Amino acid sequence: MSYDRAAIAIGLVVLLVTGPVGAVASGPAPAAPSGVADDDSVEPADEAYVEDDGDVVLVYRNNESSSTMNGHFGADLSEGLFHVFLNDTMEERPGNDFTGNASLELGPESVTGDGAFSMTKPESIQDLTFDASATRTRQESTASMTLDGTFVDESNTTVEGTSSFESLSTEGAMTVTGSSFSADGSATASFSEPQSPSQSAMSHEFSLTETEDAYVLTAAQNYTVGPYGAASWDTRENATRTLESRFESTANDLDGEVEVTVDAYSFDPETNRLDIAYTVEFAGVDEAVSERLATSLSSSRDFNLTEDEAGDLAERIQSVELTELSGSVDVQSEEASATWSVQVDNYDEAALAMFDIAEAADMNGTESDLDEARSRFEAQLAADLQRTVEWDGTVSSPSPDAATVEFDAEYNTENWRDYVSELDDRGIEPPADTTFEAHAETENGELTASVAASFSQEGLVEDAINSMLEQPEASETATDGNQQAREFLRTLQRSGFERAKMDVTVGNGAVTVEAGASFENASAFRDVVDDQYGDLGIKSVVGETEDGESVTYVRLHEAVGEDADESDVRALSTVDEGTDVRMPDDWDESEKEFPEMNTEEARNYLGIDAGGDGEAETSDSSLPGFGPVVALVALAGFALFARRRAA
């Protein structure tokens, strides 16, 4: 798995849990995600309620009169659950009546997401239909895209005659296998105004093929020669010498020989119009290139190769066969067109030779990557995997200020299932299962769009963490933050991550955000807590906010002894002289109830069962400290910044 994919996977976990909570509980989140906290990051509570068993409930109050946010959030560390639900009114509604929703979910082996929106159709879009899809599983690998739309220039600055094209179109196909490559296509342009035939009309055709001992180029050209070049083409002899001079330099560069034959010739001195057909044969090129390559490989200090080994590799590289390389360009007064065709065969031996050369280079740290790349290529050969891309598109201008686009593309494979089977036989993980669907259209004055995607791979999150931990870390430059971040990743491995999810809805002048995450073993995070905050254990965090008034309740498990006095409570890092401390005798536990996290709501949102091995010991489930609890347990830490926004 790539480092980028690893970062995305872990980043999703962090974002889904911490992002919304930080916005409610603390305002700006801590700058460093590495878990580094300074003394100023611990805010003293407004109130502290001490219970008979030594638990302490900290209460944080924050009031922003200008805020319209409502919702609740919580973390139950004994059950490894995090959940937040927020709703806020937009100060100004979008002028385009935008409404939409999006959902993102991460599991140990999958990432899924979907979303949709609707808005008033922009004036720049007259009409639009767009569809795209992609599927990659163990059974198939396909994709397609269709676009049909008309777009308008809103600036109304189009000047007549600024564009000489009435329409552009192209179509073609490209096919790749383990041993061959082919591509065919064409493009056509229609001019809005006829061009001068005598000056613009021209045609060029060429075809390059490989025979047993030579490369043969056949070409035909019909065009008007410029006045300064007419003398080079005004007779058959001059034309022949010009061609010989042009191609001899190429042959000399390749240590080969060249022979030029003019098959047809015509030149009009009055118009400088040239019509010529010729054949060029390059001989001895393969041998010369092979010898040059073998010498280079055997003499290079970068490769540990004998002359015989280098010669064998060079010969294998030269086994590539250029079956066809051809093209044409034709320009007339009202239309221009171009075609191309490429066919390359038998390059499998050359590709394998390149792997051998890379291995001979003895590059540090790349042996496993080379072995996997070679195995994947060999699996393609064994399965006769074939990949094909086809396209067909047109751009036309129905009016001076509008353009219509029609485009279709398809990607298909043959023998994909056999390819996956060959990967299995070689112990190589096949490509991850991926699906993607997108649609957009205009109708009744609205633009609507939807998208859904999924990505699944065995051990997705575990592999992501391993990939990030495997990144080299130079001891000279490693910072405390980097080391704590790596320690957090190791802790995340032990946490038994189960699921993270986030939903966002925008509409009717409001924004709603809901997010949550679950862990099988939240107590694993105790190891990443800095001991500078003492042995405080956070058992749960619950917060409520209504129209800018937020109250957060943080329960500390056995923060003080059962016989503690007020001085013991004020010795806690979360309590100062401004905190209203209520000892057990100062309040009645039976009459005052503190809010608790609705764990059933969180489970229902995440789609998980209560299950488990039963209730864990409270002392093992709470987390000591809270200032530097990073990323996924930052929900608790964020709550302790509740007054920062008001400061």
Residue pairs with C-beta under 8 A, 6 or more apart in sequence:
1 457
1 460
1 463
1 464
1 467
2 467
3 467
3 468
3 471
5 464
5 467
6 463
6 464
6 465
6 467
6 468
7 464
7 468
8 464
9 106
9 111
9 460
9 461
9 464
10 461
10 464
10 465
10 468
10 489
10 492
12 104
12 106
12 111
12 500
13 106
13 461
13 492
13 497
13 500
13 517
13 631
13 632
14 33
14 631
14 632
15 502
16 104
16 106
16 500
16 501
16 502
16 515
16 516
16 517
17 82
17 500
17 515
17 516
17 517
17 631
17 632
17 634
17 635
18 29
18 631
18 632
18 634
18 635
18 638
19 29
19 502
19 515
20 73
20 84
20 86
20 502
20 513
20 514
20 515
21 73
21 82
21 84
21 515
21 543
21 634
21 635
21 638
21 639
22 28
22 29
22 634
22 638
23 29
23 86
24 69
24 71
24 73
24 84
24 86
24 543
24 545
24 550
25 73
25 543
25 550
25 552
25 638
25 639
25 641
25 642
26 638
26 639
26 640
26 641
26 642
26 644
26 645
27 641
27 644
27 645
28 644
28 645
29 634
29 638
30 37
30 41
30 634
30 637
30 641
32 481
33 485
33 630
33 631
34 481
34 482
34 484
34 485
34 488
34 630
35 481
35 484
35 485
35 488
35 528
35 530
35 628
35 629
35 630
35 631
36 480
36 481
36 484
36 628
37 530
37 627
37 628
37 637
39 532
41 627
41 637
41 640
41 641
42 533
42 573
42 574
42 626
42 627
42 640
43 60
43 574
43 640
43 641
43 642
43 643
43 644
44 574
44 575
44 576
44 578
44 579
45 58
45 59
45 60
45 554
45 574
45 575
45 579
46 59
46 60
46 61
46 578
46 579
46 580
46 643
47 58
47 59
47 61
47 579
47 580
47 581
47 582
48 56
48 57
48 58
48 59
48 569
48 572
48 574
48 575
48 579
48 580
48 581
48 582
49 56
49 57
49 59
49 582
49 587
49 592
49 594
50 56
50 560
50 564
50 569
50 581
50 582
50 583
50 584
51 57
51 584
51 589
52 562
52 584
52 589
53 558
53 562
54 558
54 559
54 560
54 561
54 562
54 564
55 539
55 555
55 556
55 557
55 558
55 559
56 555
56 556
56 559
56 560
56 569
56 572
57 553
57 554
57 555
57 556
57 594
58 553
58 554
58 555
58 556
58 574
58 575
58 640
59 551
59 552
59 553
60 550
60 551
60 552
60 554
60 639
60 640
60 642
60 643
61 549
61 550
61 551
61 642
61 643
62 549
62 550
62 551
62 552
62 642
62 643
62 645
62 646
63 548
63 549
63 550
63 646
64 548
64 549
64 645
64 646
65 548
66 548
67 88
67 545
67 547
67 548
68 88
68 89
68 547
68 548
69 86
69 87
69 88
69 545
69 547
69 548
70 86
70 87
70 88
70 545
70 546
70 547
71 84
71 85
71 86
71 87
71 544
71 545
72 84
72 85
72 542
72 543
72 544
72 545
73 83
73 84
73 85
73 86
73 541
73 542
73 543
73 635
74 81
74 82
74 83
74 84
74 540
74 541
74 542
74 543
74 596
74 597
74 598
74 602
75 81
75 82
75 83
75 538
75 540
75 541
75 597
75 633
75 635
75 636
76 540
76 597
76 599
76 602
77 522
77 523
77 538
77 539
77 540
77 621
77 622
77 623
77 633
77 636
78 522
78 539
78 540
78 615
78 616
78 618
78 621
78 622
79 522
79 599
79 612
79 621
80 495
80 496
80 498
80 518
80 519
80 520
80 521
80 522
81 516
81 517
81 518
81 597
81 599
81 602
81 603
81 606
82 515
82 516
82 517
82 518
82 602
82 632
82 635
83 514
83 515
83 516
83 597
83 598
83 601
83 602
83 605
83 606
84 513
84 514
84 515
84 516
84 635
85 512
85 513
85 514
86 512
86 513
86 514
86 545
87 510
87 511
87 512
87 513
88 510
88 511
88 512
89 509
89 510
90 509
90 510
90 511
93 509
94 119
96 119
96 120
96 122
97 118
97 119
97 120
98 117
98 118
98 119
98 506
98 507
99 117
99 118
99 119
99 506
99 507
99 508
100 115
100 116
100 117
100 118
100 505
100 506
100 507
101 115
101 116
101 117
101 503
101 504
101 505
101 506
101 507
102 113
102 114
102 115
102 503
102 504
103 113
103 114
103 115
103 501
103 502
103 503
103 504
104 111
104 112
104 113
104 501
104 502
104 503
105 111
105 112
105 113
105 499
105 500
105 501
105 502
106 461
106 499
106 500
106 501
107 460
107 461
107 498
107 499
108 459
108 460
108 461
108 462
108 497
108 498
109 456
109 457
109 458
109 459
109 460
109 461
110 454
110 455
110 456
110 457
110 460
111 454
111 455
111 456
111 460
112 452
112 453
112 454
112 455
113 451
113 452
113 453
113 454
114 450
114 451
114 452
114 453
115 450
115 451
115 452
116 448
116 449
116 450
116 451
117 448
117 449
117 506
118 446
118 447
118 448
118 449
119 446
119 447
120 445
120 446
120 447
121 442
121 445
121 446
121 447
122 447
123 152
123 154
124 151
124 152
124 153
124 154
125 149
125 150
125 151
125 152
125 442
125 447
126 149
126 150
126 151
126 152
126 402
126 442
127 149
127 150
127 442
128 148
128 149
128 150
128 440
128 441
128 442
128 447
129 146
129 147
129 148
129 149
129 440
129 441
129 442
130 146
130 147
130 148
130 149
130 438
130 439
130 440
130 441
130 449
131 144
131 145
131 146
131 438
131 439
132 143
132 144
132 145
132 146
132 436
132 437
132 438
132 439
133 143
133 144
133 145
133 436
133 437
133 438
134 142
134 143
134 144
134 411
134 434
134 435
134 436
135 141
135 142
135 143
135 434
135 435
135 436
136 142
136 431
136 432
136 433
136 434
136 435
137 433
138 417
138 420
138 430
138 433
139 416
139 417
140 413
140 416
140 417
141 411
141 413
141 416
141 431
142 410
142 411
142 412
142 413
143 410
143 411
143 436
144 408
144 409
144 410
144 411
145 407
145 408
145 409
145 410
146 407
146 408
147 405
147 406
147 407
147 408
148 405
148 406
148 407
149 404
149 405
150 398
150 402
150 403
150 404
150 405
151 402
151 403
151 404
151 405
152 401
152 402
153 401
153 402
156 401
158 400
158 401
160 400
161 193
163 192
163 397
163 400
164 191
164 192
164 193
165 189
165 190
165 191
165 192
165 397
166 190
166 191
166 192
166 396
166 397
167 189
167 190
167 394
167 395
167 396
167 397
168 187
168 188
168 189
168 190
168 394
168 395
168 396
169 187
169 188
169 189
169 393
169 394
169 395
170 185
170 186
170 187
170 188
170 391
170 392
170 393
171 185
171 186
171 391
171 392
171 393
172 183
172 184
172 185
172 186
172 340
172 390
172 391
173 183
173 184
173 185
173 388
173 389
173 390
173 391
174 181
174 182
174 183
174 185
174 388
174 389
174 390
175 181
175 182
175 183
175 386
175 387
175 388
175 389
176 386
176 387
176 388
177 380
177 384
177 385
177 386
177 387
178 348
178 351
178 377
178 380
178 381
178 384
178 385
179 345
179 346
179 347
179 348
179 381
180 343
180 344
180 345
180 346
180 347
181 342
181 343
181 344
181 347
182 342
182 343
182 344
183 340
183 341
183 342
184 340
184 341
184 342
185 339
185 340
186 337
186 338
186 339
186 340
187 337
187 338
188 335
188 336
188 337
188 338
189 335
189 336
189 337
190 334
190 335
191 333
191 334
191 335
191 336
192 397
194 333
194 334
195 201
195 331
195 332
195 333
195 334
196 333
197 332
197 333
198 224
198 271
198 273
199 224
200 331
200 332
200 333
201 223
201 224
201 331
201 332
201 333
202 221
202 222
202 223
202 224
202 329
202 330
202 331
203 220
203 221
203 222
203 223
203 328
203 329
203 330
203 331
204 219
204 220
204 221
204 222
204 223
204 328
204 329
204 330
205 219
205 220
205 221
205 326
205 327
205 328
206 217
206 218
206 219
206 220
206 326
206 327
206 328
207 217
207 218
207 219
207 324
207 325
207 326
208 215
208 216
208 217
208 322
208 324
208 325
208 326
209 215
209 216
209 322
209 323
209 324
209 325
210 216
210 321
210 322
210 323
213 283
213 284
213 286
214 281
214 282
214 283
214 284
214 285
215 281
215 282
215 285
215 322
216 279
216 280
216 281
216 282
217 279
217 280
217 281
217 282
218 277
218 278
218 279
218 280
219 277
219 278
219 279
219 280
220 264
220 276
220 277
220 278
221 274
221 275
221 276
221 277
222 273
222 274
222 275
222 276
223 273
223 274
224 271
224 272
224 273
224 274
225 232
225 233
225 272
225 273
225 274
226 272
227 272
230 269
230 272
231 238
232 238
232 239
232 242
233 239
233 242
233 267
233 274
233 276
234 267
234 269
235 267
236 262
236 265
239 262
239 265
239 267
239 274
239 276
240 260
240 262
243 260
243 262
243 278
243 280
244 258
244 260
247 258
247 260
247 280
247 282
248 258
250 258
250 282
251 257
251 258
251 282
251 285
254 282
254 285
254 288
254 289
255 284
255 285
255 288
255 289
255 291
255 292
256 282
256 283
256 284
256 285
256 288
257 282
257 283
257 284
258 280
258 281
258 282
258 283
259 280
259 281
259 283
260 278
260 279
260 280
261 278
261 279
261 280
261 281
262 276
262 277
262 278
263 277
263 278
263 279
264 275
264 276
264 277
265 275
265 276
265 277
266 273
266 274
266 275
266 276
267 273
267 274
267 275
286 318
289 318
290 311
290 314
290 315
290 317
290 318
291 314
293 310
293 313
293 314
293 317
293 318
294 307
294 310
294 311
294 313
294 314
294 315
295 310
297 303
297 305
297 310
297 313
297 314
297 357
298 305
298 306
298 307
298 309
298 310
298 311
302 361
303 310
303 357
303 360
303 361
304 360
304 362
305 313
305 360
309 360
313 353
313 356
313 357
316 349
316 350
316 352
316 353
317 349
317 350
317 353
317 354
318 350
319 346
319 347
319 349
319 350
320 344
320 345
320 346
320 347
320 350
321 344
321 345
321 346
321 347
322 343
322 344
323 343
323 344
323 345
324 341
324 342
324 343
325 341
325 342
325 343
326 340
326 341
326 342
327 338
327 339
327 340
327 341
328 337
328 338
328 339
328 340
329 336
329 337
329 338
330 336
330 337
330 338
331 337
348 381
351 377
352 374
352 377
352 378
355 370
355 373
355 374
355 377
358 366
358 370
359 367
359 370
372 428
375 423
375 426
375 427
375 428
376 423
376 428
378 422
378 426
379 385
379 419
379 422
379 423
379 425
379 426
379 428
380 419
380 422
382 418
382 422
383 415
383 418
383 419
383 421
383 422
384 414
384 415
384 418
385 413
385 414
385 415
385 416
385 418
385 419
386 413
386 414
386 415
387 411
387 412
387 413
388 411
388 412
388 413
388 414
389 409
389 410
389 411
390 409
390 410
390 412
391 407
391 408
391 409
391 410
392 407
392 408
392 409
393 405
393 406
393 407
393 408
393 409
394 404
394 405
394 406
394 407
395 403
395 404
395 405
395 406
396 403
396 404
397 403
397 404
398 404
413 419
420 430
423 429
423 430
424 430
429 457
429 458
432 455
432 456
432 457
432 460
433 454
433 455
433 456
433 457
434 453
434 454
434 455
434 456
435 452
435 453
435 454
436 451
436 452
436 453
436 454
437 450
437 451
437 452
437 453
438 449
438 450
438 451
438 452
439 449
439 450
439 451
440 447
440 448
440 449
440 450
441 447
441 448
441 449
442 448
457 463
461 497
462 493
465 489
465 492
465 493
468 489
469 486
469 489
469 490
473 482
473 486
484 528
484 628
484 630
485 630
487 527
487 528
488 528
488 630
488 631
491 524
491 525
491 527
491 528
492 524
492 631
492 632
494 521
494 524
495 519
495 520
495 521
495 522
495 524
495 525
495 632
496 519
496 520
496 521
496 524
497 517
497 519
497 520
498 517
498 518
498 519
498 520
498 606
498 608
499 517
499 518
499 606
499 607
499 608
500 515
500 516
500 517
500 518
501 515
501 516
501 517
501 605
501 606
501 607
502 513
502 514
502 515
502 516
503 512
503 513
503 514
503 515
504 511
504 512
504 513
505 511
505 512
505 513
506 512
514 605
516 602
516 605
516 606
517 606
517 632
518 602
518 603
518 606
518 608
519 632
520 612
522 621
522 623
522 633
523 616
523 620
523 621
523 622
523 623
525 623
525 629
525 632
525 633
526 623
526 624
528 628
528 629
528 630
529 623
529 624
529 625
529 626
529 627
529 628
529 629
530 625
530 627
530 628
531 624
531 625
532 627
533 573
533 624
533 625
533 626
533 627
533 628
534 572
534 573
534 624
534 625
535 624
535 625
536 556
536 559
536 572
536 573
536 574
536 624
536 625
536 626
537 556
537 557
537 558
537 559
537 619
537 622
537 623
537 624
538 554
538 555
538 556
538 557
538 622
538 623
538 625
538 626
538 629
538 636
539 555
539 556
539 557
539 618
539 621
539 622
540 554
540 555
540 596
540 597
541 552
541 553
541 554
541 555
541 597
541 635
541 636
541 639
542 552
542 553
542 594
542 595
542 596
542 597
543 550
543 551
543 552
543 553
543 639
543 642
544 550
544 551
544 595
545 551
550 642
552 639
552 642
553 594
553 595
554 574
554 626
554 636
554 639
554 640
555 594
556 572
556 574
556 622
557 618
557 619
557 622
558 619
559 569
559 572
560 568
560 569
560 572
561 568
565 583
566 581
566 583
569 575
569 581
569 583
570 576
570 577
570 579
570 581
574 640
575 581
603 609
603 610
623 629
623 633
623 636
626 636
626 637
626 640
627 637
627 640
628 637
629 636
629 637
